[in-house]
């Protein structure tokens, strides 16, 4: 008599699926530093979040008050979504709108991965420098050819 032995394995010995990413953290703001003086169109730079499984994009917000960052989108000075993560450990957004001279602005960022947005970073503030007015340059003075002492001269 011939016996056939059939072995059936119990348990999952198949390929290991990757573990889902942990909760997203907020990116850290890099540049401009808090309370820095910037040019009219600065680049906003964040340090990328720790390595995760899927591709990430970043959102940026700029407002002229701290309160406007948490308000409706219409109150923002500028914003951008879906900025691809930089490959050098940093991601940047070039502000395309000219800033007003001598004004303070606030900015923040967050990361999005697989359709899930992480928390917003804290905010930094920056300001544009005041541009000094150039003093006037007098090119010429004209007056009548004759003047008398103790009289007004029209120039």
Residue frames relative to the residue before (quaternion, step in Angstrom):
aa qw qx qy qz dx dy dz
X 1.0000 0.0000 0.0000 0.0000 0.00 0.00 0.00
X 0.2256 -0.7602 0.6010 0.1005 3.54 -1.01 0.95
X 0.1634 -0.7823 0.5954 0.0825 3.54 -0.82 0.99
X 0.2210 -0.7526 0.6073 0.1261 3.52 -1.03 0.80
X 0.1973 -0.7792 0.5885 0.0874 3.50 -0.86 0.98
X 0.1188 -0.7814 0.6116 0.0351 3.53 -0.79 1.05
X 0.1286 -0.7950 0.5905 0.0535 3.56 -0.67 1.09
X 0.0814 -0.7695 0.6330 0.0235 3.52 -0.87 0.97
X 0.2865 -0.7675 0.5520 0.1556 3.52 -0.70 1.08
X 0.2208 -0.7440 0.6173 0.1288 3.51 -1.05 0.81
X 0.6655 0.4659 -0.3640 0.4556 3.52 -1.04 0.69
X 0.4799 -0.6620 0.5016 0.2827 3.53 -1.30 0.21
X 0.0267 0.8014 -0.5953 0.0512 3.53 -0.40 1.22
X 0.3804 0.7381 -0.4686 0.3016 3.56 1.29 0.38
X 0.7383 -0.3861 0.2818 0.4758 3.54 -1.27 -0.11
X 0.4538 -0.6785 0.5117 0.2681 3.52 -1.08 0.78
X 0.3035 -0.7440 0.5641 0.1901 3.55 -0.80 1.01
X 0.5488 -0.6194 0.4271 0.3645 3.58 -1.02 0.67
X 0.4901 -0.6407 0.4955 0.3222 3.51 -1.10 0.65
X 0.5283 -0.6321 0.4452 0.3509 3.57 -0.98 0.74
X 0.5951 -0.5820 0.4010 0.3825 3.57 -1.10 0.58
X 0.5141 -0.6253 0.4890 0.3248 3.52 -1.16 0.61
X 0.7146 -0.4136 0.2964 0.4799 3.57 -1.20 -0.03
X 0.4875 -0.6658 0.4843 0.2907 3.55 -1.04 0.79
X 0.2591 -0.7352 0.6031 0.1688 3.54 -1.14 0.65
X 0.5722 -0.5820 0.4478 0.3652 3.54 -1.24 0.32
X 0.4776 -0.6368 0.5031 0.3365 3.60 -1.04 0.63
X 0.3981 -0.6778 0.5486 0.2849 3.57 -1.21 0.39
X 0.4430 -0.6956 0.5044 0.2558 3.53 -0.97 0.91
X 0.2112 -0.8094 0.5419 0.0810 3.56 -0.92 0.93
X 0.8117 -0.1199 0.1453 0.5528 3.57 0.64 -1.10
X 0.4913 -0.1990 -0.8446 0.0752 1.55 -1.89 1.62
X 0.5742 -0.5958 0.4452 0.3421 3.52 -1.15 0.72
X 0.6646 -0.5074 0.3594 0.4143 3.55 -1.22 0.43
X 0.8551 0.0748 -0.1359 0.4947 3.53 -0.96 1.10
X 0.3453 0.7431 -0.4974 0.2850 3.60 1.14 0.60
X 0.3933 -0.6501 0.5897 0.2739 3.53 -1.35 0.35
X 0.1046 -0.8348 0.5404 -0.0115 3.58 -0.72 1.11
X 0.5618 -0.5635 0.4682 0.3842 3.58 -1.29 0.24
X 0.7523 -0.4298 0.2719 0.4187 3.57 -1.32 0.14
X 0.7934 0.1209 -0.0688 0.5926 3.63 1.08 -0.62
X 0.0539 -0.8493 0.5249 0.0190 3.62 0.25 1.23
X 0.3993 -0.6275 0.5955 0.3037 3.54 -1.40 0.16
X 0.2358 -0.7463 0.6076 0.1352 3.56 -0.92 0.95
X 0.0647 -0.8266 0.5584 -0.0279 3.59 -0.67 1.12
X 0.0910 -0.7759 0.6231 0.0363 3.55 -1.01 0.94
X 0.4480 -0.6144 0.5648 0.3205 3.53 -1.31 0.40
X 0.4911 -0.6770 0.4612 0.2963 3.58 -0.82 0.98
X 0.5346 -0.6053 0.4796 0.3433 3.56 -1.22 0.55
X 0.6929 -0.4718 0.3386 0.4274 3.58 -1.28 0.34
X 0.6636 -0.5413 0.3482 0.3814 3.56 -1.16 0.68
X 0.0603 -0.7656 0.6405 -0.0020 3.53 -1.00 0.95
X 0.6858 -0.5090 0.3400 0.3937 3.57 -1.30 0.03
X 0.7951 0.3096 -0.1431 0.5015 3.61 0.80 -0.99
X 0.6450 -0.5014 0.4052 0.4104 3.55 -1.33 0.25
X 0.2062 -0.7853 0.5766 0.0911 3.54 -1.15 0.66
X 0.1325 -0.7355 0.6545 0.1144 3.51 -1.32 0.49
X 0.3142 -0.7543 0.5533 0.1616 3.53 -1.28 0.39
X 0.2385 -0.7301 0.6247 0.1410 3.52 -1.24 0.66
X 0.1194 -0.7787 0.6138 0.0522 3.56 -1.10 0.77
X 0.0599 -0.7733 0.6299 0.0404 3.55 -1.16 0.67
X 0.0710 -0.7654 0.6393 0.0203 3.54 -1.11 0.83
X 0.0334 0.7970 -0.6004 0.0560 3.58 -0.90 0.93
X 0.4672 -0.6781 0.4834 0.2971 3.55 -1.22 0.35
X 0.7489 0.1954 -0.2108 0.5971 3.58 1.26 0.37
X 0.6141 -0.5499 0.4178 0.3821 3.56 -1.20 0.52
X 0.6590 0.5294 -0.3061 0.4380 3.57 0.94 -0.89
X 0.6341 0.5536 -0.3388 0.4203 3.61 1.02 -0.72
X 0.5697 0.5968 -0.3876 0.4111 3.62 1.15 -0.46
X 0.7540 0.3647 -0.2036 0.5071 3.59 1.05 -0.68
X 0.5781 0.5961 -0.3701 0.4167 3.57 1.28 0.02
X 0.7559 -0.3470 0.2638 0.4884 3.57 -1.23 -0.36
X 0.6593 -0.5461 0.3611 0.3699 3.56 -1.21 0.62
X 0.5957 0.5846 -0.3690 0.4089 3.60 1.09 -0.57
X 0.6614 0.5207 -0.3032 0.4467 3.60 1.18 -0.46
X 0.5435 0.6268 -0.4002 0.3893 3.59 1.25 -0.10
X 0.4830 -0.6365 0.5195 0.3026 3.55 -1.18 0.62
X 0.7662 -0.1339 0.1175 0.6174 3.59 1.02 -0.87
X 0.0274 0.7822 -0.6224 -0.0006 3.55 -1.24 0.46
X 0.0720 -0.7700 0.6324 0.0454 3.54 -1.28 0.44
X 0.1024 -0.7786 0.6165 0.0560 3.55 -1.09 0.76
X 0.8092 0.3203 -0.2092 0.4460 3.54 -1.23 0.46
X 0.3101 0.7377 -0.5367 0.2675 3.60 1.09 0.62
X 0.4301 -0.7235 0.4767 0.2537 3.60 -0.59 1.14
X 0.5450 -0.6329 0.4476 0.3193 3.54 -1.03 0.84
X 0.4513 -0.6892 0.5046 0.2585 3.55 -0.94 0.92
X 0.4811 -0.7008 0.4567 0.2624 3.56 -1.12 0.65
X 0.6691 0.5165 -0.2997 0.4424 3.60 1.20 -0.28
X 0.6619 -0.5062 0.3083 0.4590 3.59 1.21 0.42
X 0.7356 0.3005 -0.1985 0.5738 3.55 1.32 0.01
X 0.1797 -0.7542 0.6229 0.1047 3.52 -1.22 0.61
X 0.1004 -0.8215 0.5605 0.0302 3.57 -0.89 0.90
X 0.1633 -0.7349 0.6527 0.0851 3.48 -1.34 0.56
X 0.2482 -0.7691 0.5738 0.1329 3.57 -0.72 1.09
X 0.3547 -0.7396 0.5377 0.1949 3.54 -0.60 1.17
X 0.2546 -0.8180 0.5034 0.1120 3.58 -0.50 1.19
X 0.6448 0.5016 -0.3295 0.4733 3.61 1.18 -0.33
X 0.4631 -0.6568 0.5138 0.3004 3.56 -1.03 0.74
X 0.3724 -0.7135 0.5537 0.2136 3.54 -1.01 0.88
X 0.4997 -0.6276 0.4961 0.3320 3.55 -1.17 0.52
X 0.5460 -0.6386 0.4428 0.3129 3.55 -1.02 0.84
X 0.8498 0.1651 -0.1355 0.4820 3.56 -1.02 0.90
X 0.5545 0.6157 -0.3834 0.4080 3.60 1.19 0.34
X 0.3589 -0.7108 0.5630 0.2212 3.57 -1.16 0.63
X 0.0817 -0.7795 0.6208 0.0184 3.56 -1.09 0.85
X 0.2555 -0.7434 0.6022 0.1393 3.55 -1.28 0.51
X 0.0112 -0.8150 0.5793 -0.0042 3.60 -1.04 0.71
X 0.0166 -0.7728 0.6344 -0.0032 3.52 -1.33 0.49
X 0.1862 -0.7819 0.5879 0.0916 3.56 -1.31 0.23
X 0.0486 -0.7656 0.6376 0.0705 3.54 -1.34 0.28
X 0.3971 -0.7012 0.5437 0.2345 3.55 -1.30 0.39
X 0.1392 -0.7515 0.6379 0.0946 3.55 -1.24 0.61
X 0.0317 0.7870 -0.6133 0.0595 3.55 -0.94 0.95
X 0.8463 -0.0103 -0.0410 0.5311 3.57 -0.86 1.04
X 0.7220 -0.4617 0.2390 0.4565 3.57 1.00 0.87
X 0.6391 0.4965 -0.3269 0.4880 3.60 1.27 0.02
X 0.2685 -0.7697 0.5621 0.1397 3.57 -0.75 1.08
X 0.3713 -0.7144 0.5526 0.2155 3.54 -1.01 0.86
X 0.6845 -0.4625 0.3448 0.4456 3.58 -1.25 -0.06
X 0.5475 -0.5838 0.4818 0.3568 3.55 -1.24 0.46
X 0.5030 -0.6147 0.5129 0.3257 3.54 -1.16 0.62
X 0.6012 -0.4547 0.4575 0.4718 3.51 -1.30 -0.08
X 0.4478 -0.6917 0.4830 0.2963 3.61 -1.17 0.09
X 0.2273 -0.7035 0.6546 0.1576 3.50 -1.33 0.53
X 0.2547 -0.7305 0.6061 0.1848 3.52 -1.27 0.35
X 0.0127 -0.7666 0.6414 0.0284 3.53 -1.21 0.48
X 0.1631 -0.7844 0.5901 0.0990 3.55 -1.24 0.31
X 0.4355 -0.6582 0.5438 0.2852 3.48 -1.29 0.41
X 0.5214 -0.6487 0.4599 0.3095 3.54 -1.10 0.67
X 0.4786 -0.6099 0.5388 0.3297 3.51 -1.22 0.51
X 0.2512 -0.7422 0.6005 0.1597 3.53 -0.99 0.79
X 0.3814 -0.7388 0.5089 0.2232 3.56 -0.64 1.12
X 0.4452 -0.6618 0.5290 0.2899 3.52 -1.04 0.77
X 0.4437 -0.6677 0.5255 0.2849 3.55 -1.02 0.77
X 0.4776 -0.6595 0.4814 0.3243 3.60 -0.93 0.78
X 0.5492 -0.6153 0.4334 0.3633 3.58 -1.07 0.60
X 0.2701 -0.7337 0.6010 0.1658 3.54 -1.19 0.59
X 0.3010 -0.7520 0.5609 0.1713 3.56 -0.71 1.11
X 0.2669 -0.7913 0.5364 0.1220 3.53 -0.64 1.17
X 0.7946 -0.1164 0.1079 0.5860 3.59 1.00 -0.77
X 0.1781 -0.7367 0.6383 0.1349 3.54 -1.28 0.43
X 0.0577 -0.7871 0.6134 0.0280 3.54 -0.88 0.93
X 0.0569 0.7683 -0.6339 0.0681 3.53 -1.06 0.81
X 0.6463 -0.4893 0.3785 0.4468 3.56 -1.25 0.21
X 0.5887 -0.6268 0.3882 0.3315 3.54 -1.09 0.62
X 0.7763 0.2756 -0.1632 0.5430 3.60 1.09 -0.44
X 0.0042 -0.7827 0.6222 -0.0171 3.57 -0.93 0.93
X 0.2870 -0.7358 0.5917 0.1617 3.53 -1.20 0.61
X 0.5837 -0.5710 0.4308 0.3843 3.62 -1.11 0.58
X 0.8500 0.1679 -0.1573 0.4738 3.54 -1.21 0.72
X 0.5826 0.5219 -0.4094 0.4696 3.58 1.04 0.75
X 0.5261 -0.6121 0.4845 0.3374 3.50 -1.24 0.47
X 0.2124 -0.7515 0.6129 0.1208 3.51 -1.13 0.73
X 0.3055 -0.7481 0.5627 0.1744 3.54 -0.80 1.01
X 0.1121 -0.8025 0.5855 0.0256 3.54 -0.73 1.11
